[in-house]
Amino acid sequence: MRLLMMGTGPFGRPTLEVLLATDHDVVGLVSRPPRGAPRRSAAAESPMVTLARARGMQVWQPASVNSDEAHQ
């Protein structure tokens, strides 16, 4: 089955890891854009995005999943 994973938080990473270990074709990840923490100068990448990029997956980070950009 071809799947598109949607998520951002660290709770979703184990689910993505399990899906990647199966015969399913995970074609990409839709995740929220990085946001800076109050005391950090740079925005931190989510654990799901880090994993997806490490596996060579396509990553989309629209400002809103309701935007025209996200629906294309």
PyMOL Python script that loads the backbone (N, CA, C, O; Angstrom):
from pymol import cmd

cmd.read_pdbstr("""\
ATOM      1  N   MET A   1       0.842  -1.160   0.000  1.00  0.00           N
ATOM      2  CA  MET A   1       0.000   0.000   0.000  1.00  0.00           C
ATOM      3  C   MET A   1       0.901   1.242   0.000  1.00  0.00           C
ATOM      4  O   MET A   1       1.898   1.288   0.721  1.00  0.00           O
ATOM      5  N   ARG A   2       0.553   2.228  -0.797  1.00  0.00           N
ATOM      6  CA  ARG A   2       1.282   3.506  -0.812  1.00  0.00           C
ATOM      7  C   ARG A   2       0.686   4.423   0.247  1.00  0.00           C
ATOM      8  O   ARG A   2      -0.529   4.613   0.306  1.00  0.00           O
ATOM      9  N   LEU A   3       1.547   4.986   1.077  1.00  0.00           N
ATOM     10  CA  LEU A   3       1.096   5.818   2.186  1.00  0.00           C
ATOM     11  C   LEU A   3       1.801   7.166   2.187  1.00  0.00           C
ATOM     12  O   LEU A   3       2.958   7.277   1.781  1.00  0.00           O
ATOM     13  N   LEU A   4       1.095   8.182   2.647  1.00  0.00           N
ATOM     14  CA  LEU A   4       1.660   9.499   2.894  1.00  0.00           C
ATOM     15  C   LEU A   4       1.451   9.766   4.377  1.00  0.00           C
ATOM     16  O   LEU A   4       0.313   9.873   4.835  1.00  0.00           O
ATOM     17  N   MET A   5       2.524   9.873   5.116  1.00  0.00           N
ATOM     18  CA  MET A   5       2.451  10.085   6.567  1.00  0.00           C
ATOM     19  C   MET A   5       2.282  11.568   6.856  1.00  0.00           C
ATOM     20  O   MET A   5       2.899  12.413   6.208  1.00  0.00           O
ATOM     21  N   MET A   6       1.445  11.873   7.831  1.00  0.00           N
ATOM     22  CA  MET A   6       1.257  13.259   8.268  1.00  0.00           C
ATOM     23  C   MET A   6       1.492  13.313   9.767  1.00  0.00           C
ATOM     24  O   MET A   6       0.875  12.565  10.525  1.00  0.00           O
ATOM     25  N   GLY A   7       2.382  14.197  10.192  1.00  0.00           N
ATOM     26  CA  GLY A   7       2.643  14.346  11.617  1.00  0.00           C
ATOM     27  C   GLY A   7       3.882  15.167  11.876  1.00  0.00           C
ATOM     28  O   GLY A   7       4.683  15.409  10.974  1.00  0.00           O
ATOM     29  N   THR A   8       4.033  15.594  13.119  1.00  0.00           N
ATOM     30  CA  THR A   8       5.167  16.431  13.482  1.00  0.00           C
ATOM     31  C   THR A   8       5.804  16.006  14.795  1.00  0.00           C
ATOM     32  O   THR A   8       7.028  15.913  14.882  1.00  0.00           O
ATOM     33  N   GLY A   9       5.017  15.754  15.790  1.00  0.00           N
ATOM     34  CA  GLY A   9       5.533  15.520  17.134  1.00  0.00           C
ATOM     35  C   GLY A   9       6.343  14.246  17.273  1.00  0.00           C
ATOM     36  O   GLY A   9       6.285  13.366  16.414  1.00  0.00           O
ATOM     37  N   PRO A  10       7.109  14.148  18.371  1.00  0.00           N
ATOM     38  CA  PRO A  10       7.934  12.963  18.601  1.00  0.00           C
ATOM     39  C   PRO A  10       7.111  11.685  18.766  1.00  0.00           C
ATOM     40  O   PRO A  10       7.640  10.589  18.577  1.00  0.00           O
ATOM     41  N   PHE A  11       5.838  11.804  19.111  1.00  0.00           N
ATOM     42  CA  PHE A  11       4.970  10.634  19.275  1.00  0.00           C
ATOM     43  C   PHE A  11       4.760   9.898  17.957  1.00  0.00           C
ATOM     44  O   PHE A  11       4.466   8.703  17.965  1.00  0.00           O
ATOM     45  N   GLY A  12       4.902  10.582  16.832  1.00  0.00           N
ATOM     46  CA  GLY A  12       4.673   9.970  15.530  1.00  0.00           C
ATOM     47  C   GLY A  12       5.866   9.224  14.969  1.00  0.00           C
ATOM     48  O   GLY A  12       5.711   8.394  14.073  1.00  0.00           O
ATOM     49  N   ARG A  13       7.054   9.505  15.482  1.00  0.00           N
ATOM     50  CA  ARG A  13       8.255   8.863  14.943  1.00  0.00           C
ATOM     51  C   ARG A  13       8.208   7.335  15.062  1.00  0.00           C
ATOM     52  O   ARG A  13       8.532   6.657  14.087  1.00  0.00           O
ATOM     53  N   PRO A  14       7.816   6.755  16.221  1.00  0.00           N
ATOM     54  CA  PRO A  14       7.742   5.292  16.290  1.00  0.00           C
ATOM     55  C   PRO A  14       6.787   4.698  15.251  1.00  0.00           C
ATOM     56  O   PRO A  14       7.062   3.638  14.688  1.00  0.00           O
ATOM     57  N   THR A  15       5.679   5.370  15.000  1.00  0.00           N
ATOM     58  CA  THR A  15       4.736   4.893  13.984  1.00  0.00           C
ATOM     59  C   THR A  15       5.385   4.907  12.612  1.00  0.00           C
ATOM     60  O   THR A  15       5.249   3.950  11.850  1.00  0.00           O
ATOM     61  N   LEU A  16       6.088   5.981  12.292  1.00  0.00           N
ATOM     62  CA  LEU A  16       6.777   6.069  11.006  1.00  0.00           C
ATOM     63  C   LEU A  16       7.847   4.990  10.894  1.00  0.00           C
ATOM     64  O   LEU A  16       8.004   4.387   9.832  1.00  0.00           O
ATOM     65  N   GLU A  17       8.582   4.737  11.970  1.00  0.00           N
ATOM     66  CA  GLU A  17       9.609   3.689  11.956  1.00  0.00           C
ATOM     67  C   GLU A  17       8.999   2.320  11.660  1.00  0.00           C
ATOM     68  O   GLU A  17       9.556   1.544  10.883  1.00  0.00           O
ATOM     69  N   VAL A  18       7.859   2.024  12.275  1.00  0.00           N
ATOM     70  CA  VAL A  18       7.189   0.737  12.046  1.00  0.00           C
ATOM     71  C   VAL A  18       6.727   0.640  10.596  1.00  0.00           C
ATOM     72  O   VAL A  18       6.914  -0.394   9.955  1.00  0.00           O
ATOM     73  N   LEU A  19       6.128   1.701  10.078  1.00  0.00           N
ATOM     74  CA  LEU A  19       5.661   1.685   8.686  1.00  0.00           C
ATOM     75  C   LEU A  19       6.825   1.485   7.716  1.00  0.00           C
ATOM     76  O   LEU A  19       6.691   0.772   6.722  1.00  0.00           O
ATOM     77  N   LEU A  20       7.956   2.108   8.003  1.00  0.00           N
ATOM     78  CA  LEU A  20       9.118   1.965   7.124  1.00  0.00           C
ATOM     79  C   LEU A  20       9.704   0.553   7.176  1.00  0.00           C
ATOM     80  O   LEU A  20      10.372   0.124   6.235  1.00  0.00           O
ATOM     81  N   ALA A  21       9.459  -0.163   8.264  1.00  0.00           N
ATOM     82  CA  ALA A  21       9.970  -1.529   8.407  1.00  0.00           C
ATOM     83  C   ALA A  21       9.061  -2.565   7.742  1.00  0.00           C
ATOM     84  O   ALA A  21       9.403  -3.746   7.698  1.00  0.00           O
ATOM     85  N   THR A  22       7.914  -2.137   7.229  1.00  0.00           N
ATOM     86  CA  THR A  22       6.977  -3.052   6.577  1.00  0.00           C
ATOM     87  C   THR A  22       7.164  -3.004   5.067  1.00  0.00           C
ATOM     88  O   THR A  22       8.059  -2.326   4.562  1.00  0.00           O
ATOM     89  N   ASP A  23       6.319  -3.724   4.360  1.00  0.00           N
ATOM     90  CA  ASP A  23       6.357  -3.719   2.898  1.00  0.00           C
ATOM     91  C   ASP A  23       5.582  -2.551   2.296  1.00  0.00           C
ATOM     92  O   ASP A  23       5.507  -2.430   1.073  1.00  0.00           O
ATOM     93  N   HIS A  24       5.009  -1.694   3.130  1.00  0.00           N
ATOM     94  CA  HIS A  24       4.278  -0.532   2.624  1.00  0.00           C
ATOM     95  C   HIS A  24       5.243   0.451   1.972  1.00  0.00           C
ATOM     96  O   HIS A  24       6.411   0.531   2.351  1.00  0.00           O
ATOM     97  N   ASP A  25       4.754   1.188   1.003  1.00  0.00           N
ATOM     98  CA  ASP A  25       5.540   2.204   0.305  1.00  0.00           C
ATOM     99  C   ASP A  25       5.172   3.565   0.887  1.00  0.00           C
ATOM    100  O   ASP A  25       4.180   4.172   0.481  1.00  0.00           O
ATOM    101  N   VAL A  26       5.973   4.044   1.840  1.00  0.00           N
ATOM    102  CA  VAL A  26       5.727   5.354   2.446  1.00  0.00           C
ATOM    103  C   VAL A  26       6.386   6.380   1.530  1.00  0.00           C
ATOM    104  O   VAL A  26       7.611   6.496   1.488  1.00  0.00           O
ATOM    105  N   VAL A  27       5.560   7.120   0.801  1.00  0.00           N
ATOM    106  CA  VAL A  27       6.073   7.993  -0.263  1.00  0.00           C
ATOM    107  C   VAL A  27       6.525   9.356   0.234  1.00  0.00           C
ATOM    108  O   VAL A  27       7.237  10.060  -0.482  1.00  0.00           O
ATOM    109  N   GLY A  28       6.134   9.748   1.431  1.00  0.00           N
ATOM    110  CA  GLY A  28       6.557  11.051   1.926  1.00  0.00           C
ATOM    111  C   GLY A  28       5.954  11.384   3.269  1.00  0.00           C
ATOM    112  O   GLY A  28       5.198  10.612   3.857  1.00  0.00           O
ATOM    113  N   LEU A  29       6.322  12.572   3.733  1.00  0.00           N
ATOM    114  CA  LEU A  29       5.866  13.065   5.027  1.00  0.00           C
ATOM    115  C   LEU A  29       5.384  14.499   4.874  1.00  0.00           C
ATOM    116  O   LEU A  29       6.055  15.328   4.259  1.00  0.00           O
ATOM    117  N   VAL A  30       4.222  14.784   5.437  1.00  0.00           N
ATOM    118  CA  VAL A  30       3.715  16.152   5.536  1.00  0.00           C
ATOM    119  C   VAL A  30       3.845  16.532   7.002  1.00  0.00           C
ATOM    120  O   VAL A  30       3.291  15.867   7.877  1.00  0.00           O
ATOM    121  N   SER A  31       4.580  17.607   7.264  1.00  0.00           N
ATOM    122  CA  SER A  31       4.861  18.010   8.632  1.00  0.00           C
ATOM    123  C   SER A  31       4.813  19.526   8.757  1.00  0.00           C
ATOM    124  O   SER A  31       4.979  20.243   7.770  1.00  0.00           O
ATOM    125  N   ARG A  32       4.589  20.000   9.951  1.00  0.00           N
ATOM    126  CA  ARG A  32       4.576  21.435  10.220  1.00  0.00           C
ATOM    127  C   ARG A  32       5.989  21.999  10.011  1.00  0.00           C
ATOM    128  O   ARG A  32       6.967  21.313  10.307  1.00  0.00           O
ATOM    129  N   PRO A  33       6.111  23.219   9.512  1.00  0.00           N
ATOM    130  CA  PRO A  33       7.440  23.828   9.381  1.00  0.00           C
ATOM    131  C   PRO A  33       8.092  23.988  10.756  1.00  0.00           C
ATOM    132  O   PRO A  33       7.394  24.105  11.763  1.00  0.00           O
ATOM    133  N   PRO A  34       9.420  23.994  10.802  1.00  0.00           N
ATOM    134  CA  PRO A  34      10.091  24.145  12.099  1.00  0.00           C
ATOM    135  C   PRO A  34       9.769  25.490  12.745  1.00  0.00           C
ATOM    136  O   PRO A  34       9.646  26.514  12.073  1.00  0.00           O
ATOM    137  N   ARG A  35       9.639  25.452  14.054  1.00  0.00           N
ATOM    138  CA  ARG A  35       9.404  26.679  14.818  1.00  0.00           C
ATOM    139  C   ARG A  35      10.535  26.824  15.827  1.00  0.00           C
ATOM    140  O   ARG A  35      10.971  25.840  16.425  1.00  0.00           O
ATOM    141  N   GLY A  36      10.995  28.025  16.011  1.00  0.00           N
ATOM    142  CA  GLY A  36      12.069  28.269  16.968  1.00  0.00           C
ATOM    143  C   GLY A  36      11.589  28.138  18.402  1.00  0.00           C
ATOM    144  O   GLY A  36      10.469  28.527  18.733  1.00  0.00           O
ATOM    145  N   ALA A  37      12.438  27.593  19.242  1.00  0.00           N
ATOM    146  CA  ALA A  37      12.148  27.530  20.672  1.00  0.00           C
ATOM    147  C   ALA A  37      12.499  28.890  21.280  1.00  0.00           C
ATOM    148  O   ALA A  37      13.303  29.628  20.711  1.00  0.00           O
ATOM    149  N   PRO A  38      11.911  29.229  22.421  1.00  0.00           N
ATOM    150  CA  PRO A  38      12.127  30.554  22.998  1.00  0.00           C
ATOM    151  C   PRO A  38      13.594  30.950  23.179  1.00  0.00           C
ATOM    152  O   PRO A  38      13.935  32.115  22.977  1.00  0.00           O
ATOM    153  N   ARG A  39      14.458  30.025  23.550  1.00  0.00           N
ATOM    154  CA  ARG A  39      15.861  30.383  23.805  1.00  0.00           C
ATOM    155  C   ARG A  39      16.815  29.940  22.708  1.00  0.00           C
ATOM    156  O   ARG A  39      18.027  30.104  22.844  1.00  0.00           O
ATOM    157  N   ARG A  40      16.304  29.395  21.650  1.00  0.00           N
ATOM    158  CA  ARG A  40      17.164  28.951  20.544  1.00  0.00           C
ATOM    159  C   ARG A  40      17.169  29.990  19.448  1.00  0.00           C
ATOM    160  O   ARG A  40      16.176  30.677  19.208  1.00  0.00           O
ATOM    161  N   SER A  41      18.305  30.092  18.788  1.00  0.00           N
ATOM    162  CA  SER A  41      18.374  31.039  17.674  1.00  0.00           C
ATOM    163  C   SER A  41      17.847  30.411  16.384  1.00  0.00           C
ATOM    164  O   SER A  41      17.319  31.108  15.517  1.00  0.00           O
ATOM    165  N   ALA A  42      17.991  29.106  16.264  1.00  0.00           N
ATOM    166  CA  ALA A  42      17.524  28.419  15.051  1.00  0.00           C
ATOM    167  C   ALA A  42      16.362  27.490  15.390  1.00  0.00           C
ATOM    168  O   ALA A  42      16.267  26.967  16.500  1.00  0.00           O
ATOM    169  N   ALA A  43      15.498  27.302  14.429  1.00  0.00           N
ATOM    170  CA  ALA A  43      14.363  26.401  14.613  1.00  0.00           C
ATOM    171  C   ALA A  43      14.846  24.958  14.563  1.00  0.00           C
ATOM    172  O   ALA A  43      15.672  24.604  13.722  1.00  0.00           O
ATOM    173  N   ALA A  44      14.340  24.139  15.453  1.00  0.00           N
ATOM    174  CA  ALA A  44      14.725  22.731  15.502  1.00  0.00           C
ATOM    175  C   ALA A  44      13.839  21.912  14.569  1.00  0.00           C
ATOM    176  O   ALA A  44      12.631  22.134  14.484  1.00  0.00           O
ATOM    177  N   GLU A  45      14.454  20.971  13.877  1.00  0.00           N
ATOM    178  CA  GLU A  45      13.723  20.078  12.980  1.00  0.00           C
ATOM    179  C   GLU A  45      13.042  18.997  13.816  1.00  0.00           C
ATOM    180  O   GLU A  45      13.612  18.527  14.800  1.00  0.00           O
ATOM    181  N   SER A  46      11.834  18.603  13.436  1.00  0.00           N
ATOM    182  CA  SER A  46      11.115  17.576  14.195  1.00  0.00           C
ATOM    183  C   SER A  46      11.780  16.214  13.995  1.00  0.00           C
ATOM    184  O   SER A  46      12.407  15.978  12.961  1.00  0.00           O
ATOM    185  N   PRO A  47      11.649  15.315  14.978  1.00  0.00           N
ATOM    186  CA  PRO A  47      12.224  13.976  14.848  1.00  0.00           C
ATOM    187  C   PRO A  47      11.690  13.217  13.629  1.00  0.00           C
ATOM    188  O   PRO A  47      12.410  12.420  13.029  1.00  0.00           O
ATOM    189  N   MET A  48      10.444  13.462  13.268  1.00  0.00           N
ATOM    190  CA  MET A  48       9.873  12.777  12.101  1.00  0.00           C
ATOM    191  C   MET A  48      10.530  13.260  10.814  1.00  0.00           C
ATOM    192  O   MET A  48      10.820  12.459   9.925  1.00  0.00           O
ATOM    193  N   VAL A  49      10.765  14.563  10.710  1.00  0.00           N
ATOM    194  CA  VAL A  49      11.405  15.116   9.514  1.00  0.00           C
ATOM    195  C   VAL A  49      12.833  14.595   9.407  1.00  0.00           C
ATOM    196  O   VAL A  49      13.286  14.241   8.319  1.00  0.00           O
ATOM    197  N   THR A  50      13.538  14.547  10.524  1.00  0.00           N
ATOM    198  CA  THR A  50      14.910  14.033  10.533  1.00  0.00           C
ATOM    199  C   THR A  50      14.950  12.599  10.018  1.00  0.00           C
ATOM    200  O   THR A  50      15.792  12.262   9.185  1.00  0.00           O
ATOM    201  N   LEU A  51      14.048  11.756  10.505  1.00  0.00           N
ATOM    202  CA  LEU A  51      13.986  10.359  10.065  1.00  0.00           C
ATOM    203  C   LEU A  51      13.619  10.264   8.589  1.00  0.00           C
ATOM    204  O   LEU A  51      14.243   9.515   7.838  1.00  0.00           O
ATOM    205  N   ALA A  52      12.616  11.014   8.178  1.00  0.00           N
ATOM    206  CA  ALA A  52      12.175  10.960   6.780  1.00  0.00           C
ATOM    207  C   ALA A  52      13.307  11.361   5.837  1.00  0.00           C
ATOM    208  O   ALA A  52      13.528  10.707   4.818  1.00  0.00           O
ATOM    209  N   ARG A  53      14.013  12.417   6.168  1.00  0.00           N
ATOM    210  CA  ARG A  53      15.125  12.861   5.310  1.00  0.00           C
ATOM    211  C   ARG A  53      16.260  11.852   5.311  1.00  0.00           C
ATOM    212  O   ARG A  53      16.896  11.631   4.280  1.00  0.00           O
ATOM    213  N   ALA A  54      16.518  11.240   6.460  1.00  0.00           N
ATOM    214  CA  ALA A  54      17.570  10.221   6.540  1.00  0.00           C
ATOM    215  C   ALA A  54      17.245   9.017   5.664  1.00  0.00           C
ATOM    216  O   ALA A  54      18.149   8.341   5.172  1.00  0.00           O
ATOM    217  N   ARG A  55      15.962   8.749   5.470  1.00  0.00           N
ATOM    218  CA  ARG A  55      15.521   7.628   4.632  1.00  0.00           C
ATOM    219  C   ARG A  55      15.291   8.039   3.186  1.00  0.00           C
ATOM    220  O   ARG A  55      14.843   7.229   2.375  1.00  0.00           O
ATOM    221  N   GLY A  56      15.595   9.294   2.853  1.00  0.00           N
ATOM    222  CA  GLY A  56      15.451   9.760   1.474  1.00  0.00           C
ATOM    223  C   GLY A  56      14.023  10.028   1.052  1.00  0.00           C
ATOM    224  O   GLY A  56      13.725  10.055  -0.142  1.00  0.00           O
ATOM    225  N   MET A  57      13.135  10.228   2.014  1.00  0.00           N
ATOM    226  CA  MET A  57      11.729  10.481   1.700  1.00  0.00           C
ATOM    227  C   MET A  57      11.513  11.942   1.323  1.00  0.00           C
ATOM    228  O   MET A  57      12.258  12.821   1.755  1.00  0.00           O
ATOM    229  N   GLN A  58      10.498  12.190   0.523  1.00  0.00           N
ATOM    230  CA  GLN A  58      10.073  13.551   0.204  1.00  0.00           C
ATOM    231  C   GLN A  58       9.402  14.131   1.447  1.00  0.00           C
ATOM    232  O   GLN A  58       8.595  13.456   2.087  1.00  0.00           O
ATOM    233  N   VAL A  59       9.730  15.379   1.791  1.00  0.00           N
ATOM    234  CA  VAL A  59       9.140  16.044   2.953  1.00  0.00           C
ATOM    235  C   VAL A  59       8.472  17.330   2.492  1.00  0.00           C
ATOM    236  O   VAL A  59       9.092  18.152   1.816  1.00  0.00           O
ATOM    237  N   TRP A  60       7.210  17.502   2.856  1.00  0.00           N
ATOM    238  CA  TRP A  60       6.472  18.732   2.574  1.00  0.00           C
ATOM    239  C   TRP A  60       6.184  19.403   3.906  1.00  0.00           C
ATOM    240  O   TRP A  60       5.761  18.747   4.858  1.00  0.00           O
ATOM    241  N   GLN A  61       6.416  20.729   3.976  1.00  0.00           N
ATOM    242  CA  GLN A  61       6.162  21.466   5.206  1.00  0.00           C
ATOM    243  C   GLN A  61       5.386  22.746   4.898  1.00  0.00           C
ATOM    244  O   GLN A  61       5.922  23.846   5.027  1.00  0.00           O
ATOM    245  N   PRO A  62       4.126  22.603   4.493  1.00  0.00           N
ATOM    246  CA  PRO A  62       3.320  23.793   4.200  1.00  0.00           C
ATOM    247  C   PRO A  62       3.004  24.560   5.484  1.00  0.00           C
ATOM    248  O   PRO A  62       2.952  23.980   6.569  1.00  0.00           O
ATOM    249  N   ALA A  63       2.794  25.863   5.347  1.00  0.00           N
ATOM    250  CA  ALA A  63       2.439  26.687   6.506  1.00  0.00           C
ATOM    251  C   ALA A  63       1.126  26.205   7.128  1.00  0.00           C
ATOM    252  O   ALA A  63       0.933  26.298   8.340  1.00  0.00           O
ATOM    253  N   SER A  64       0.229  25.693   6.286  1.00  0.00           N
ATOM    254  CA  SER A  64      -1.051  25.170   6.758  1.00  0.00           C
ATOM    255  C   SER A  64      -1.478  24.035   5.831  1.00  0.00           C
ATOM    256  O   SER A  64      -1.336  24.143   4.613  1.00  0.00           O
ATOM    257  N   VAL A  65      -1.996  22.953   6.396  1.00  0.00           N
ATOM    258  CA  VAL A  65      -2.484  21.861   5.552  1.00  0.00           C
ATOM    259  C   VAL A  65      -3.760  22.255   4.828  1.00  0.00           C
ATOM    260  O   VAL A  65      -4.212  21.541   3.932  1.00  0.00           O
ATOM    261  N   ASN A  66      -4.340  23.380   5.206  1.00  0.00           N
ATOM    262  CA  ASN A  66      -5.540  23.876   4.541  1.00  0.00           C
ATOM    263  C   ASN A  66      -5.224  24.851   3.413  1.00  0.00           C
ATOM    264  O   ASN A  66      -6.137  25.334   2.744  1.00  0.00           O
ATOM    265  N   SER A  67      -3.953  25.146   3.193  1.00  0.00           N
ATOM    266  CA  SER A  67      -3.564  26.107   2.160  1.00  0.00           C
ATOM    267  C   SER A  67      -3.650  25.479   0.770  1.00  0.00           C
ATOM    268  O   SER A  67      -3.654  24.256   0.630  1.00  0.00           O
ATOM    269  N   ASP A  68      -3.717  26.323  -0.245  1.00  0.00           N
ATOM    270  CA  ASP A  68      -3.718  25.843  -1.628  1.00  0.00           C
ATOM    271  C   ASP A  68      -2.438  25.075  -1.925  1.00  0.00           C
ATOM    272  O   ASP A  68      -2.466  24.069  -2.635  1.00  0.00           O
ATOM    273  N   GLU A  69      -1.310  25.547  -1.384  1.00  0.00           N
ATOM    274  CA  GLU A  69      -0.021  24.882  -1.590  1.00  0.00           C
ATOM    275  C   GLU A  69      -0.072  23.428  -1.121  1.00  0.00           C
ATOM    276  O   GLU A  69       0.442  22.540  -1.801  1.00  0.00           O
ATOM    277  N   ALA A  70      -0.680  23.184   0.018  1.00  0.00           N
ATOM    278  CA  ALA A  70      -0.739  21.840   0.590  1.00  0.00           C
ATOM    279  C   ALA A  70      -1.638  20.909  -0.215  1.00  0.00           C
ATOM    280  O   ALA A  70      -1.457  19.692  -0.167  1.00  0.00           O
ATOM    281  N   HIS A  71      -2.584  21.443  -0.938  1.00  0.00           N
ATOM    282  CA  HIS A  71      -3.536  20.615  -1.678  1.00  0.00           C
ATOM    283  C   HIS A  71      -3.049  20.268  -3.072  1.00  0.00           C
ATOM    284  O   HIS A  71      -3.739  19.562  -3.808  1.00  0.00           O
ATOM    285  N   GLN A  72      -1.886  20.745  -3.444  1.00  0.00           N
ATOM    286  CA  GLN A  72      -1.372  20.448  -4.787  1.00  0.00           C
ATOM    287  C   GLN A  72      -0.414  19.353  -4.711  1.00  0.00           C
ATOM    288  O   GLN A  72       0.139  18.945  -5.732  1.00  0.00           O
TER     289      GLN A  72
END
""", "prot")
cmd.dss("prot")
cmd.show_as("cartoon", "prot")
cmd.util.cbc("prot")
cmd.orient("prot")
